[in-house]
Amino acid sequence: MGLYAIGDLHFSFAAPKPMDIFGAHWKGHDKKIIENWKKTVGPEDTVLLPGDISWGMRLADAAADLDVIDRLPGRKMLLSGNHDYWWKSSSRLAGQYPKMKFLKNDTTVWEEWFICGARGWTCPNDTAFSAEDEKIYRRELIRLRLSLDCAMGQGAEKILVMLHFPPVNEKHEPSGFTEIFSQYPVKEVVYGHLHGESSHQMALEGEWEGIRYHLTSSDYLDFCPKRIL
């Protein structure tokens, strides 16, 4: 059984939103993702979806996208991104989609690994970081710690953290997120959010201070789920 990840699906089946305004490679991206997913992921595998899943503003709009994801092979673990405005109640989502895990302030298990996470936010000393950014950033640090503490309460020895935003700024300076990682048995970090060649080139990828980092934005992965473990 494999663990895969792909973020930033940006599905919009209920009210189609052309994504090729962000580049020709985005044309038909939803079909590419579905086709590659079916070729790559088996029914016994698990897929992490670190945010920006649907353009829907309400759950009624996002349901068409979630229905498609629900029918794809494998178990799914979802995290909200900055565009997932439809994600209001995790308990309601869990009731509507019982086969999918909607991660928020808690943890879930894959084999011997505990999956934790938070949406994250822009980090200090990035290109722009306002007083409002500071407020949201601090709140997301709390949410991350809540998730990690939940895992530790269940005896976690190996943790994979899923974020939507990168855990560091453009200069890869330490942040509150990386400080928290160092206080727990975090071994892998999966994130998305970054789009375009210039952003991809600045991404934190590979091993850094004993932790492996994976950028999993769909365009970075050429719209194909990446095997993490």
Sequence and secondary structure as in RCSB ss.txt:
>XXXX:A:sequence
MGLYAIGDLHFSFAAPKPMDIFGAHWKGHDKKIIENWKKTVGPEDTVLLPGDISWGMRLADAAADLDVIDRLPGR
KMLLSGNHDYWWKSSSRLAGQYPKMKFLKNDTTVWEEWFICGARGWTCPNDTAFSAEDEKIYRRELIRLRLSLDC
AMGQGAEKILVMLHFPPVNEKHEPSGFTEIFSQYPVKEVVYGHLHGESSHQMALEGEWEGIRYHLTSSDYLDFCP
KRIL
>XXXX:A:secstr
  EEE B   B SSS    GGG GGGTTHHHHHHHHHHHH  TT EEEEES  B  SSHHHHHHHHHHHHHSSSE
EEEE  TT TT   HHHHHHH TTEEE SSS EEETTEEEEEE     TTSS   HHHHHHHHHHHHHHHHHHHH
HHTTT SSEEEEESS SS TT    HHHHHHTTTTEEEEEE    SHHHHHT   EEETTEEEEE BTTTTTTS 
EE  
